[in-house]
Amino acid sequence: MFGTYAMKLGSLPSDEDMLRLKKELNFLPWTGDVPAVPDGFQNLVPTASVPEKAPINMQCVAHTVVTSAMFLRRGFGVTTRGGIAFGLDPSQDRNPQNDYLNEIAKHWRFSLDGHDLVDLSLFAESENPLVYCNRSVGGGWEVNFSDETERLASCLTARRRECFYVTAS
């Protein structure tokens, strides 16, 4: 994707470049054959209902590796991060029971030195957010992250349209 443009060391791709890259990378295989949840796995967000299996993109690792390499070639320092990601999309009727909360138990993304979080793999009910340089392209989502799961509770109570990351490795 970046190869079609003159490579400028240290220059960030535009939001439009990143949106095109996200679109291209998300053609990588999706699967409805969801891996089994290990016995004893605990969700960070307790729910009254049984967690729903949904088609998942098995390629967040590939997205991270490919996109990190592109940024490394431009001269940026890159740190890959693994952990849990959440997408909270509050319901239009303002009823918390109708909110859409997507908990991704194992998710990879990366940080650019000096520019922070980048994630091209997220999906949600209403729109698929692109997180680029610690913000949502288009401004529709708040972006937060922490190594402490306690911060997640305060974000959920605020009921904002948000991507939240907990780093595990």
C-alpha positions in Angstrom: 0.0 0.0 0.0 2.7 2.5 1.0 4.8 1.3 -1.9 2.8 3.2 -4.5 3.9 6.5 -3.0 7.4 8.0 -2.8 8.7 6.8 0.5 9.6 9.7 2.8 11.5 8.7 5.9 9.8 9.9 9.1 6.6 11.0 7.3 3.3 9.6 8.5 0.9 8.2 6.0 -2.3 10.2 5.7 -5.6 9.1 7.2 -6.8 8.2 3.7 -3.8 6.0 3.1 -4.5 4.2 6.4 -8.2 3.7 5.6 -7.2 2.2 2.2 -4.7 -0.1 4.0 -7.3 -1.2 6.5 -9.7 -2.0 3.7 -7.1 -4.0 1.9 -5.8 -5.9 4.9 -9.3 -6.8 6.0 -9.7 -8.9 2.8 -7.4 -11.4 4.6 -9.3 -14.5 5.8 -12.2 -14.2 8.2 -13.5 -17.3 9.7 -16.6 -18.5 11.4 -14.6 -21.4 12.8 -14.0 -19.7 16.1 -11.4 -21.3 18.3 -12.7 -22.9 21.5 -12.5 -20.8 24.7 -10.2 -22.6 27.1 -11.7 -24.0 30.3 -11.3 -21.5 33.1 -11.1 -18.5 30.8 -12.7 -15.5 32.6 -14.1 -12.6 30.8 -13.1 -9.2 32.2 -16.7 -8.0 31.8 -19.2 -10.3 33.4 -22.4 -10.8 31.6 -25.7 -12.5 32.4 -25.8 -14.2 29.0 -23.5 -16.7 27.5 -20.9 -15.0 25.3 -21.8 -15.1 21.7 -19.4 -16.6 19.2 -18.9 -14.3 16.2 -16.9 -14.6 13.0 -13.5 -13.3 13.8 -10.6 -12.0 11.8 -7.7 -14.3 12.5 -5.3 -11.9 11.1 -4.7 -9.2 13.7 -1.2 -10.6 14.1 -0.7 -10.4 10.3 -2.0 -6.8 10.2 0.4 -5.9 13.0 3.4 -7.5 11.4 2.7 -6.1 7.9 1.9 -2.6 9.0 4.7 -2.5 11.5 7.2 -3.4 8.8 5.9 -0.6 6.6 6.4 1.9 9.4 9.9 0.5 10.2 10.9 1.1 6.6 9.8 4.7 7.0 12.2 5.0 10.0 9.7 4.8 12.9 10.3 2.8 16.0 7.6 0.2 16.5 6.4 -1.8 19.6 4.0 -4.6 19.1 1.5 -5.2 21.9 -0.7 -8.1 22.8 -3.7 -8.2 25.1 -7.4 -7.7 25.2 -9.4 -5.2 23.2 -12.9 -4.0 23.8 -15.3 -2.1 21.5 -18.2 -0.4 23.3 -21.0 0.9 21.0 -23.8 2.3 23.2 -27.3 1.7 22.0 -29.3 4.5 20.3 -32.2 4.0 22.7 -29.8 4.8 25.6 -30.7 1.5 27.3 -27.5 -0.1 28.7 -28.9 -3.6 28.2 -28.9 -2.9 24.4 -25.3 -1.7 24.3 -22.9 -3.7 22.0 -19.8 -4.7 23.8 -17.2 -6.7 21.8 -14.5 -8.3 24.0 -11.6 -9.7 22.0 -9.7 -12.0 24.3 -6.4 -12.1 22.3 -5.7 -9.1 20.2 -2.5 -7.6 18.7 -1.8 -4.0 17.7 1.3 -1.8 17.8 2.5 1.6 18.9 4.6 4.0 16.9 7.3 5.8 18.9 6.1 9.3 19.4 2.7 8.7 17.8 1.2 5.9 19.9 -1.4 3.3 19.1 -2.3 1.9 15.7 -4.9 -0.8 15.1 -6.5 -1.8 11.8 -8.3 -4.9 12.8 -11.3 -3.8 14.9 -14.9 -4.2 14.0 -18.1 -3.1 15.6 -21.8 -3.2 15.1 -22.3 0.2 13.5 -18.9 1.0 11.9 -15.4 -0.5 12.0 -13.1 1.8 13.8 -9.6 2.6 12.5 -7.3 3.6 15.4 -4.3 5.6 14.1 -2.0 7.6 16.3 -4.1 7.2 19.4 -7.3 8.5 17.8 -10.1 7.1 15.8 -10.0 8.2 12.1 -13.2 10.1 11.5 -13.5 10.9 15.2 -16.4 8.5 15.9 -14.7 6.6 18.7 -12.7 7.4 21.8 -9.5 5.5 22.3 -8.2 4.5 25.7 -5.7 1.9 27.0 -4.2 0.7 30.2 -2.3 -2.1 31.9 -4.8 -1.9 34.7 -8.2 -3.6 34.2 -9.8 -1.3 36.8 -9.8 1.5 34.3 -12.1 -0.6 32.1 -15.0 -0.4 34.6 -15.0 3.4 34.6 -14.9 3.5 30.8 -17.9 1.1 30.6 -19.9 3.2 33.1 -19.3 6.3 31.1 -21.1 4.5 28.1 -19.0 6.3 25.5 -18.4 4.9 22.0 -15.0 3.6 22.7 -12.1 1.3 21.9 -10.3 0.2 25.0 -7.1 -1.8 25.2 -5.6 -3.8 28.1 -2.0 -4.7 27.5 -0.9 -8.2 28.6 2.4 -8.6 26.6 
